[in-house]
């Protein structure tokens, strides 16, 4: 059983893409249950973009893209480096097609993770307000 922590998330934005049009659902101070449900609802089609604004710093965020068990998780804490969660077991030469931000794109397979890995990493960031070294992040 996992102990409930206060989320260090200021705002959750769930993006629903209908072609080029986007409708946002915004939740202030979301609980983990709400955040997890939003990520689980992602379908790599119209629901392909979830954004979390962190309390830790101004303009700090975490973005989850894709869905259907293929997710890209990236963020920004400093405005100068952009961590992306990685899958060290994936081939570096291959790519996976994902819908992110309403657009279909090719993403390096080593930057795409499964649902459970995405949820674990997002929860860690949401609880700690920082990118945990327990996970494999690359910084650009």
C-alpha positions as CSV (number, residue, x, y, z in Angstrom):
1,X,0.0,0.0,0.0
2,X,1.3,3.4,-1.0
3,X,1.0,6.4,1.4
4,X,-0.8,9.4,0.0
5,X,1.4,12.5,-0.4
6,X,0.4,16.0,-1.1
7,X,0.8,16.6,-4.8
8,X,3.2,19.3,-5.8
9,X,1.1,20.1,-8.8
10,X,-0.5,23.5,-9.3
11,X,-2.6,22.7,-12.3
12,X,-3.5,19.7,-14.6
13,X,-4.5,20.4,-18.2
14,X,-6.1,17.6,-20.2
15,X,-6.1,18.4,-23.9
16,X,-8.8,17.0,-26.2
17,X,-7.9,17.5,-29.9
18,X,-10.5,17.5,-32.6
19,X,-8.5,18.0,-35.7
20,X,-6.7,21.3,-35.2
21,X,-9.0,22.5,-32.5
22,X,-8.2,21.9,-28.9
23,X,-10.5,21.9,-25.8
24,X,-8.8,22.0,-22.4
25,X,-10.1,20.7,-19.1
26,X,-8.2,22.4,-16.3
27,X,-8.1,21.0,-12.8
28,X,-6.5,23.2,-10.0
29,X,-4.6,21.3,-7.3
30,X,-5.5,17.8,-8.7
31,X,-5.2,14.7,-6.5
32,X,-3.2,11.7,-7.7
33,X,-6.4,9.9,-8.5
34,X,-7.4,12.7,-11.0
35,X,-3.9,12.8,-12.5
36,X,-3.7,9.0,-12.9
37,X,-7.2,8.9,-14.5
38,X,-6.2,11.6,-17.0
39,X,-3.1,9.6,-18.0
40,X,-5.0,6.3,-18.2
41,X,-7.6,8.0,-20.5
42,X,-5.0,9.0,-23.0
43,X,-5.7,7.1,-26.3
44,X,-3.0,8.3,-28.7
45,X,-5.8,9.9,-30.7
46,X,-7.9,12.9,-29.5
47,X,-6.6,12.5,-25.9
48,X,-2.9,12.6,-26.5
49,X,-1.6,15.5,-24.3
50,X,-1.7,16.0,-20.5
51,X,0.2,18.8,-18.9
52,X,1.2,19.3,-15.2
53,X,2.4,22.6,-13.8
54,X,4.6,22.0,-10.8
55,X,4.8,24.1,-7.7
56,X,8.6,23.9,-7.5
57,X,9.4,26.8,-9.8
58,X,7.7,29.3,-12.0
59,X,7.0,27.8,-15.5
60,X,8.1,24.3,-14.3
61,X,6.0,21.6,-16.0
62,X,5.7,17.9,-16.9
63,X,4.1,16.8,-20.2
64,X,2.8,13.4,-21.0
65,X,2.0,12.6,-24.7
66,X,0.7,9.6,-26.6
67,X,-1.4,6.9,-25.0
68,X,-2.4,3.3,-25.6
69,X,0.6,2.0,-23.6
70,X,3.2,4.2,-25.5
71,X,4.0,7.5,-23.7
72,X,6.6,10.2,-23.9
73,X,7.2,12.0,-20.6
74,X,9.2,15.2,-20.6
75,X,9.4,18.4,-18.7
76,X,11.3,21.4,-17.6
77,X,12.3,22.6,-14.1
78,X,14.9,25.3,-14.9
79,X,14.0,26.8,-18.3
80,X,17.5,25.6,-19.4
81,X,17.3,21.8,-19.4
82,X,14.5,19.5,-20.6
83,X,14.5,16.0,-19.1
84,X,12.8,13.2,-21.0
85,X,12.1,9.9,-19.5
86,X,13.8,7.0,-21.3
87,X,13.5,3.3,-21.8
88,X,17.1,1.9,-21.6
89,X,15.9,-1.4,-22.9
90,X,14.6,0.0,-26.2
91,X,16.7,0.1,-29.4
92,X,18.2,3.5,-30.1
93,X,17.9,3.2,-33.8
94,X,14.1,2.6,-34.0
95,X,11.2,4.9,-33.7
96,X,7.5,4.8,-32.6
97,X,4.7,6.8,-34.1
98,X,2.8,8.8,-31.5
99,X,0.1,11.5,-31.5
100,X,1.3,14.2,-29.2
101,X,0.1,17.8,-29.0
102,X,-2.5,17.0,-31.7
103,X,0.2,16.0,-34.2
104,X,1.4,12.6,-35.4
105,X,5.2,12.3,-35.1
106,X,8.0,9.8,-35.0
107,X,9.7,9.5,-31.6
108,X,12.9,7.6,-30.7
109,X,11.9,4.3,-29.2
110,X,14.2,4.8,-26.3
111,X,12.1,7.9,-25.3
112,X,8.8,6.0,-25.3
113,X,7.7,4.1,-22.1
114,X,4.8,1.9,-21.1
115,X,1.9,3.0,-19.0
116,X,3.2,1.7,-15.6
117,X,6.6,3.4,-16.1
118,X,5.0,6.6,-17.1
119,X,2.7,6.5,-14.1
120,X,5.5,5.7,-11.7
121,X,7.7,8.6,-13.0
122,X,4.9,11.1,-13.1
123,X,3.8,10.2,-9.5
124,X,7.4,10.6,-8.4
125,X,7.7,14.1,-9.9
126,X,4.2,15.0,-8.6
127,X,5.1,14.0,-5.1
128,X,8.6,15.3,-5.0
129,X,8.5,18.3,-7.3
130,X,11.7,17.1,-8.9
131,X,12.9,14.6,-11.5
132,X,13.9,11.5,-9.5
133,X,17.3,9.9,-10.3
134,X,15.6,6.5,-9.8
135,X,14.3,6.8,-13.3
136,X,16.3,7.2,-16.5
137,X,16.1,10.8,-17.7
138,X,18.1,12.3,-20.6
139,X,18.6,16.1,-20.5
140,X,18.7,18.3,-23.6
